[in-house]
Amino acid sequence: MQLASTLPVLAPLVAAVLVLVLDAALPGRRVLHLGVAAVGLAGGALAALPGLRLVAGDARTAFCLPTGECLHTADRLVSALQVTALLGALVVLVLAWREWAGGDGGGGVSGGGAGGDGGRAPVVVSLLLGATGGVAAVPAAGDLGTLLVSLELATLPTVALVALTHPRWAAERRARSVEGAVALLATSLVSFGLLAMGAALWVAATGTALLGAPTAREPVLLLLASVFVLAGLAFKISAVPFHAWTPITYTTAPLPVTAYLATVSKVAALGALVVLVRALGSVDDTTLLAVALLAALSMTVGNLVALVQTDTVRLLAWSTVAQAGWVLLPLASLSSRAASAAGSYLLVYVVATLLAFVVVLVVAQGGAGTSLEGQRGMLRARPLLALPLGLALLTLAGLPPAVAGLVAKVVALRPVVGDGTWWLAVVAAVNVAIGIAVYLRWFATLLSAPSTTGPGGTDAAGEARAGEEARHTPVAWWVLVAALTTLLVLGSVAPVGII
């Protein structure tokens, strides 16, 4: 069984059970629940670190059959995705810590799901841990059963996290949050239906539920299976035309939950796509063409709609759609480095997006809201927030001095160019220009002259207000800003490129 290889999955799941047991034995100890959750996520990440030292062709396996196939296989790429998911979830936990521990969350702007209601704290914490365990299991899945269960474990708890709002939220806003949860639930059900149909067709076409290099007895059925599975996964990664739920859910959920959906949940979607492409890439080029079309549509539609957004959360939601196209881009290639290139891009995207969400959350909890106009002149009023946010935006745009973002885009493009898929490379190049316009528009707002009356004003009252907000911002949030900024700076000084 080799359970040690599955510790990145087991650690958050065991922590989720412990949280519920502790709540029954010691009710109301919310800080203890959060501490157990943090230990579970950090422990899972530490358990995945040895996998980063594996060489090409090696993997940590578990649940192996007498025939040699294993139901859990974690190579270097899978281990990197697991570390990203677990540490990303830890960042979200820190963002939500104050409200989930029952403190004042700035009027419920940041939203955490529990607020002052201690009875829900262990519930939301266990939901977060359960979803993260599912995310860590997806890329290591070696059979269809494990893949389907892991994907739903990664998705369904987030529906409840979106719906569980802060108790002080107005009834209208809480109703909108439920609307976002329903949109996510409906999407999840449709996605699972497509995945289940694809799995059934897969078994009919190959005679096995294992995912390793299938031998197609019925090639047409296998092609149909890949179409259904790819469509189901496109819902989860927010690829066009399966993206409609994304702006609805992102703008109605509590901000830490939105950050989780935009980053950690995408690790599960990419992990499943890597499993699919690795299994089917050498079988039929039609699958790769479908991935190419999804990538082209996602980055184009996402960037064009993001270009006209006036709310930072909605802008980040559409940015997620566009970035999903970049994550998919290298998977449209038969290159052996395609999966690693997609993983490399996702790592950079997750760090930059988490940093952007942390800054947006800090600004929102001070009463400035999430509007783009509310951040006008922030470089002068709050440079300690504006500079990290600017670095995150330049990273997503792929512009120096954020070299990490530039390298990530080059790495994502390289397999496509190497395969000679020039039409897709041209679409990507055009979207580089549109993406630059998207993020520089936000960046210019940070640099522009501040309004003397708006939230970002630099008059005496505005500066005093900014100082007061800084004093009330949890120290842990500043630590997150510093840590994520450091990662982007180090990635720009010494970009690692391919995982």
N, C-alpha and C positions, 0 to 999 in steps of 0.2 A: 504493500500500500504506500509506503514511503511518505507518511503524512508530513514530514518536515518540509517537503517541497510545496505543500499546500498552505503553509503558515501565513503567507500574505493574504489568503482568502479566509482562513480559519480565525485569525486574530481579531478582525473587526466583528465577525459573526459571534464568536465567543464573548466578546465585550458586550455585544447587544443583549445576549442572554443574561450576563452578569448584571447589567444595568436594571433589567426587569426584576431579577431576583433580589437585588439590593433594595429596589423600590418597595418590594413586598416586605422585606425584613426591616428596613430602615426608611420609612416613608418621609418624604420632604427633604432628603439630603441631596439637593440638586447639584451642589458643587462636587459632591462625591460622584454622582452620575457622570458629570462632564469630565471629571478626572479619569474615570475608568475608560470613557470613550477616547480620550486623548492618548492614553496608554495603549489601547487596542490599535488605534490608527498608526501611532509611532512604531509599535512593535511589529505590525504587519509590514511597514516600510523597511524596517531594519532586516526583517526576514527575507525580503526580496532583494536586498543589496548584493548578496553573493552572486545572484544571477547576472549582474552587470559585468562580472569578470569572465563570463563564459566566452569561449571562442566560437567562431562560426561552425555550425554543425553539432554543437553540444547543447544539451538541455537538461533541466531538472524535471524528472517525470514522477508520476504517481498513478495509482490504480491501473497498473499495466496488466494486460491480458496474456495468457500463455502464448498467443500468436505473435507477441511483440508490440502490438499497438497499445498506446497508453491514452487514458481518458483525460489526463492532465499533463500538459507539456509546456514548460516555461523556458524558452530560450532567452537570449540577451534582450531582444526587442520586447518580448512579453514582460520580462522583469522590469524593464524601463517603464512600460505602461503601467504596471502595478505600482511602482514607486510613485509615479506621477499622480495616479488616482488617490492613493492613500495620503500623500502629503497635501494634495489639493483639498481633500476632505478635511484634513486637519486645519488648514487655513480657514475653511468655511466654519468649522467648529469654533475657532477663535473669534471670528467675526460675530457669531451669534451667541457667544459665551455670556455676555452681560445680560441679555434678555432671557436666555434660557435658564440662567441662574436666578432670574427674578428681579434684576436691577432695572433701573430706568433706561429705556432705550431711545430717548429723544422723542417721546411722543409717538412711538411706534413707527417712525419713518423707516428705520432699518428693518424692522420686523424680524422675529425669530421663531415664532410658532408657539412659544409658551408664555412669553411675557411674564406677568406677575402670577400666573396660574401654575403653581408648583405641581399640580397633578398631571399636567401634560408634559413637563420637562423630560421625564424618563421615556415617554412615548416618542417624542420628536428625536431624542438622542438615539434611541434604538432604531428608529426608522432610518436615520442617517447612516448608522453603522451597517444595517442590513443592506441598504442600497449600495454602499461602498464595497461590501463583501461580494455582491453580485458583479459590480464593475471589475473587481480584481480577478474574478473567475472567468469572465467572458473570453479574454484573449488566449487563455490557456486551455480552452475547451477542445477536447479531441473527438467529441461525438455530438450528434445532433441533440440528444436529450440534455446533456450538460449545457450546451449552448442556449437552448430555449429557456431552460429554468433560470440560468444565470442572467440572461437578458431581462426576463420579467422581474427577477429579484432586484435588478438594478433600476427598474423603471417604476414599478407599482408603489414602493414606499415614497417616491418623490411626489406622487399625486397627493398623498396625505400631507406631505410637507408644504405643498403649495396651498392646500385648503386650510391648514391650521395657522390662523393669523393671530396677530397681537390682540388681546382682549380690549384694548382701548381704541382700536380702529373703529371708525364710523361704520354704521351698518351698510352703507352703500359700498364702501371700500371692501368690506368683508365679503359682500355679495359678489363683487368683481373678482375677488380671489377665488371664490368657489367656481366662478365661471372659467377662470384659467385652469383650475384643477380638472373641471369637466372636459375642457378641450384636450388637456394632456391625457386624461383617461380614455376618451374616445379614440385619440390617436394611438394610444398603446394597444387598445383592443383590436383596432384595424391592423396595426403592425403585427401583432401576435397572430392574427388570423392568416395574414400573408406568409409569415414565417412558418406556421404549422403546415400550411398547404405546400410550401416549398420543401419542407422536411419530408412530407409524405411522398412527394414526387421524387425526391432524392433517393429515398429507400427503394422506391419502385424502379428507378433507373439504374441503381448500382447494386441493389441487393444487400446493402449494409447501411448502418447508421453512423459508421465511422467517417471522419472527415479527411483522413489522410489519402491523398492521391487516388481518387476513386477510379475504378474501371467501369466505363459506361457501357452497360448492356443495351441501353436504350438512349442513344445520344440526344434525341429530340426531347425526351422526358427530362434529361439532365439539364438541357438548355432551359426548359420551362421552369424547372426547379430553381435554377440560378436567378431567373427573372423575378420569381416570387420572393426569394430570400433577399435579393438586392433591393426590391421595393420596400420590404419590411424594414430593412436596416436604414434605408434612406429616410424614413420617417424619424428614426431615432437620432440621426446625425443632422437633421434639419436641412436636408438637401432639397432643392427645387426639383419637381413641383410638390414635394411632400412636406413643406415647411410651414403651412398656414398656422399651425398651433404655436409656433415659436414666439412671434411678437405678442400674442394674446397672453400666453402663460408668463413670459418674462416680465411683462409690465404689471401684472396683477399679483405675482408672488412676492413674499418678503425678499428683500434684496440679497441676504445671504443664500437663500434657496435659489434665487435666480443665478447667482454666481456659481452654485453647485451644478445647476442644469447646463450652464454655458461652458463649463470646463470638465468637471469630473465625469458627468454623464457622457460626454463626447468621447472619453477614453473607451467606454464600453462599446460604443458604436464603431469606432475605428478598429478596436480589437476584433469585433465580429467580422468586419469587412476584410481585415487581414486574413482571418481564418478562411473566409470564402474565396478570396482571390488566390491564396496559396493553394487551395484545393482545386480551383477551376481554371486558373490562369493558363495552364498547359493543356487544357481540354478543349476550350472553345473561345475564339476571339470575340464572339458576340458579347460575352460578359464584359470584356474590357471596353468595347465600344459603348455599352450602356453606362459604365462607370465614367467614361470620358464625357458623354452627354450630360450626366448629372453634375459633373465638375464644372463644365462650361456654363450650364444654366445657373447653378448655385452662385458662382462668383459674380456673374453678370447681374442677375436680379438682385442679389444681396447688396452689392455695391451701389447700384442705381437707386434703390429705395433708401439705403442708409444716407445717401447724399442729401436728402431733403428732410431728414428727421430733425426735430427741435428738442427732443428729450433724450438725455444721455442713455437711459436704459433701453429705449426703443432703438437708438442708434447701435448700441452694443448687441441688441437682439438681431438686427439685420446684419451687423458685422459677423455674428456667429454663422449666419447663412452663407455669407461670402467666404468666410474662412473655411467652412465645411468644403467648399469647392476646392480650395487649395490643399486641404487634407486628402481629398479624393484624387487630386491631379496625378500624383505619381503612380497610383494604383491602376491607372489606365494603361500602364506599360507592362511589358513582359520582362523588364529588367529584374535581375536578382536583387537589386538594391531598392526596388520600388517600395516594399513594405517598410524598410528602415527609413527611407526618405519621408514617407508619410508620418512615421512615428517621430522623427526629428522635428518636422514642422509642427506637429501637435504639441510637443513639449514646449517649444518657444511660444506658441499661441496660448497655451494654458497659463504660463507664467505672466505673459503680458496682459491677458484678459483678467486674471485674478488681481493684478496690480491696479488695473483700471477700475475694477469693481470696488476694491478696498478704498480707493480715493473717493469714488462717487459716494460710497457709504459714509465716509467721514464727513464729506460736505453735506450730505442729506441729513445726517443726524444733528447738524447745527442749525437746521431750519431753512437752509437755502433751497431745498428740494432737489430734484433731479433734472431740471431744465438746463439746456445748454446755455441759455442767457444768464442763468444764475452763476455760471463759472467765468463770466467775463471779467478780465483783469485779475484773475486768480494768481498770476505769476507775481504781481506786486503785493497783493493782499496776503497770500498764503504760499510763498515760494517752496516751502517744505513739502507741500502737496502738489503744487503745479509742476515742479521739475520731475518727480517720479511719474506723474500722469503723462507728461509730455514724452518721456522716454518710452512708456508703454505704447503710446499712439504712434511714435516713430517706428517702434518695433513691428507693430501690426502693419504699418505702411511699407516697411522694408527700406527705410531711409537711414543713412548715417546721421549721427554717430551710433545709432542703434544697429550695429553691424550684425547682431544675432538674427534680426528679422530679415536683413538682406541675404545672409547666408542661407537661412531657412528657405527663402523663396527660390534661390538658385538651386539648392539641393532638391526641392520639389519639382523644379522644371527639368533637371538633368535627365531623369529616366525618359521623359516624354520626348525631349530633343534627341536623345540617344536612339530611340526607336523610330525616329523620323515622322512622328505624328505632328506635322507642322501646323495643321489647322488649329489643333488644341493649344500649341505653343503660342500662336498668334492671339487667340482668345485670351490666354493668360497674360500676355504682354499688354494687351489693351486694358485688362482689368487691373494690372499694376498701376497704370496711370489713373484709372477711376478711383482705385483704393487710396492712392496718394491724395486725391482731392477730398475724399471722405474724411481722412484723419487729419489732414492739414487744416481743414475747415474748423474742426474742434480745436486743434493746436493754435490756430490764429485767434480763436476766442480767448484762450488763456493769455495770449500775449497782448491783446488789444487794450485800448484805454478803458479802464473800469468805469462803470456807471456810478455816479455820486449818490444815487438813491437805491440801486439794486443791492442784492445780497453780497455781491463781491466788491462794493464800493470801497474806496481807500480814503475816505474822509476820516476824521478823528473817530466818529462813532463806528464806522465800518471796521477800522483797525482794532478798536477796542472789542468789537463783537468777534472778530477773528481770533483775538487773543483769548477771549473767554471760551470760544469753541475749542481751541487747542487745549486749554486746561481741563475741559470736560471730556475730551476724547480719551478712551482707554489706552493705557500705555501699550497694551498688547497690539493694538491696531497700528501704532507707530512702529513697533517692532516688525510687524508684517510688511509695512511699506518699505522699511529699511532692508529687510531680508529679500523681498522680491526684486527691489531695485538693484541690490547687490548681484543677484543671480543674472539679471539682464546685462549689467555692466561687465561682469566676468565673462558672460557668453559673447559679448561684443569684443572684449579684449582678446579672448582666446576661443573663438567659435569652434565647436567640436564637429560640426557638420553631420556626417552620417553616424547613427547610433552604432 
